[in-house]
Amino acid sequence: MYSDSLINFDSIIQNSSEEETLEVLSRIAEYKPAFLIDSGIRENDIWARTEKLSSLLDTLDDENIKASLKKSLYFTAGIMPDSDSIENRFDAVENLENTIRDFKESDSEFANHLFAIGPCGIDHDWDSVEYEGRDHEYFDNSTIGDEKDLFALELTLGKKLNMPVIVHSRKGFKDTQDVLQTIKWNKGIIHGFAYTKSEIDFFLDLGWYISFSGTVTYGGKKNFFDMSDLVAYVPKDRILIESDSPYYAPVPLKNTLNTPENIKYVYEYVAAKRNIPMHKLCELVDNNLRKLID
């Protein structure tokens, strides 16, 4: 239960001691998740991310926990839009393609668990905790066009390699819409959904899965509209849930450092809004991730 469609393990590792990270991993294992999706932000960070997790897991004494986590861990590889990646987008995406091909052919124990491209997309949320210190003045009209170009290149790579894409879209729906309609590769996840019903209909009509994070529990709070209707609105064969840890801890832990085990609060919230048992929601999410990964 409690599969997680997006975790930033690298950020968790960087902000925690080895002992703390191992405790987090052990607590996650207690939930017996079928899928834990680890995401990166650079074209070649898949190597370091998988090596760090492999090393940490190998220090666990409990072989059952170790085996269970290694079985459930899956990975994405993508490029998030910042000034360097946008300016050097053609080289960056070429490097991403080479990295994906090399990793899949490597002797890494996770070589067969790299299943998607991303997160990638459009981000104009200048106050985002994920992009602290990001210089929004850099993003003039020309740069925003180049940002869309980077997104289009990654979507095109997804089409070329027949891989799902994890889309990150914050305060940039129109630009996201433009790219999706142009490239026409609509296989993957809109992660951390934070738009309204009209936008969700656009993504659903194209065939995207919709993933909700802890922000869905912030209804009525400043800067977050009430998404409870959307949680119930998404069809059962399109809904996913993510922790997006270490960001966006759900209520009742809002404004604290988020850890993956907090995803249970998101599941509880969504199950209540959909008026279904918890185990049923867990089955829906597992089945939807299985369709994407398999």
N, C-alpha and C positions, 0 to 999 in steps of 0.2 A: 504494500500500500504506500501512499504518499510519494509516487514518482514525481520527479522534479524536472521540468522542461528547460530550465536554465539556471545554472549556478556559475559564479565566478570564483572557482576554487583558487586560482592564482592570487587574487586579491585577499582571500581569506588567509592563505598561507603567508603572504607578505605581512599581514597585520596581526599574526598570532604566533605564539611559540609552537615548536614541534609538538610538545605535549598537549597544548590546547587544540591544535588541529587534529591530532589523533583522537582526542576525546570527542570532537565534533563528528569525525568519521564513525566512531563506534556508536554514537547516539543515532546517527542516520541509519546505520545498519539495523538497529532495533526496529525501525519502521518497515523493514523488508521491502524496500522499493524495487520495482522491476527495472526502472530506468532513472539514471542520474545524468543529466546532460551538462557537461562542462564546456564553457565557452571561453574564447580568447579574443584579442583585439588586434593582433599583429599577424602579418602574413606567415611568419615562420615560428610563432611561439608554441605551436603544437608539440614540438620536440621537448622544450623545457617543461611545459605543463605536464606532459605524460610521465617524464622522468621523475619529476618531483613527487607526483602521486604514487608512482610505482615504488619509489624509495620509502615513502611514508608507510604505505600499506605493508611493505615487507617487514616493517618493524613490529607489526601487530602480532601478539602471541596467539590469538585465537584464529586458527586456520579457517574455521567456518565463516567468521566475519570477513576475513581477508578475501576468501573465495567469492563470497556473496557480493562484496563491493566491487571487486574486479569484474564480475559478470555484469553488474548493473551500470557501470560507468561507460558512457559514450561521449564523443567529442565532436566539436565543430572547429572549423578553421576559417577565419575571416578577417576583414580589415575594417575597423571603425573609422569614421571620418574625422581626421584632424588635419592640421595645416600641412604636415609632411606627407601624409598618405594621399591627400588630395592633389598636392603639387606633383607628386611622383607616382600618380595613379597607374600609369601604364606599366612601369617597372614593378610596382607593388603587386599588381594583379598577376603579372607574369611569374613573379616569385611565389605568389600564393599557389598558382597552378602547379608549379614544379614541386613545391613543398608537399602538397596533397598527394601528388603522384609518388614522390619518393617515400613519404610516410606509409602509404598503403602497401608499398612493396618492401618495406623494411622488416626487421626482425623484432620490432616492438611488440610487446604482448597486447597492445591496443591497436595494432595496425588495422584490424578489421572492425574497429569501433569508431573510426572517423567516418561519420555518415552525412554531415551537412556542411554547407558553406555559411559563414556568418559568425556572429551578428554583423550585419552591414545595413546601411540605409541612410536615413536623413535625421540629423539631430540639430534643432535650433532652440533647444532648451538651455539657455545660457546659465541658469541657476542649478542645473542638474548636479547632484552629488557625485555622479560618475565622471563629470568633466570639470571638476573644481579648478579654477584658474584658466579655463579656456577663454581665449581672447575673441569675443564675438565681433569686434571691430574688423578682424581679419576677414570675416564672411561678408564681403560685399556681393553685389549681384553677379559679378564674374565668377567669384569663388563658389557661390551657391550653385551656379551652373556646372562647375567642375566637380562639386560634391555629388550632384546628380549623375555625372558621368562616371564617377567611381562606383556608385551604386549600380549603375547599368552594366558596367564591366563585370562586377561580381555576379549579378543575376545571369548575365550571358555565360559566365563560367559555369554556373550551376546547370544551365541548359546543356552546355557542352559535355559536362561530366555526368549528367543525369543525377544530380544530387539535390536534395532539398535545400532551401535557403532560409536562414533565420533573419527576419527583418526587424530592425530597430528603427522606429519612427516616432520622433518626439517633436511636437509643435511644427510639423512639416508635412501634413497630410497631402496637400496639393502637389508638392514636389514628389512625394512617394507615389502618389497616384499617376503622375506623368510618366515616371520611369516604369512602373508595372504595366501600364497600358502600352508602352513602347516596346518593351522587351518580350512581354507575353510568356514569361516563365513563372507560373503561379503554383509552385509546389513547395510548401514549407509552412513556417510559423510566423505570425505577427506577434512578437513577444512583448510582454509588459503592456498590453493594450491600454491606451489612455485617451481614446477619442469618444465620439458619440454614436448614436444609433445609425445615422446616415453613413458614417464612415465604416462602421462594422458591416453594414449591408454591402458596401462596395467590396470589402475584402472577402466576405462570405460568398458573394456572387462569383468571384474569381476562383474560389476553391481553397482559400487559405484556412489554416487552423488558427484559432485565437487563444492566446495564452494570457492568463491573468496572474498578476503578482500581488504582493501585499498592499499595493496602492488601491486595490478594489475595496479594501476595508475602510478607506478614508472618507467615505461618503459624508458630505456636509461639511468637511473640513476645508480650510483655506487652500485654494489652488487645486482642489480636487472636487469634481462633481460627483453626484451619487450615481454609481454604475450598477446598482443592485438590479435594475431592470435588464441590463445587458447580460449580466451573469446568468439570468434565467432565460434570456432570449437566444443565446448561442445554441445551435443544434447539438444534440448529444454526441454526434460523430465529428464535431469540430472543436470541442472544448479541451483546453490544456491548462495546467496550473504550474507555476514556477515560484521559486523563492526569490530569484534574482539577488541572492545573498552575495556579498554582505550589505547590499543596499535595500532600502524600502522595507524595513521591518513592519509586519502587519500589526494592527490593533490586536491585542492590548500592549504591544511592545514598540509602538511607533516612536521614532527618534532614538532608538538604541541600535547598536551594531547588530545587523541581521545575521543569523546563522541558518543553515539549511533545515534544521529540525523545526524551525518556526513555521515551516510551510503547513504544518497541521492546522494552524489558525486560518490560513487561506482556504484550505479544504473544508473546515468547519463552516466558514462563512458562506462559501459557494454552495455546499450541500444544503444549508438552511434556506438560502434564497431559491434554490431549485426544488426544495421540498422533497429531497430524496435521501435515503440512508447514506451514511458515509462510505460504506463498503461499495455501494453502487457507483458513487462518483469516482472512487479509486479505480474501479473496473473500467469505467468509461475512459479515463485518462490513460490508463495502461494500454487499452485497446487502440486508442488513437495514436499514441506514440509508437506502438508496435507496427501499425500500418505505415507510418512514416519511415521508420528505421529498417523494416524488412523490405 
